């Protein structure tokens, strides 16, 4: 059995598979939230740098 197939309840002994699936979903959620936060930070940093550059160019 690989971890991507949904285990059959009738087969028994597959409790670890349910725990593994829950763990994978939690890890995926955490990873996605961290990636979204990092993307937002990088967009803010780019906007700040562009604003500073435009102010510097206008001062000349």
Residue pairs with C-beta under 8 A, 6 or more apart in sequence:
1 7
1 14
1 17
3 17
3 20
3 21
3 24
6 21
7 14
7 17
7 18
8 14
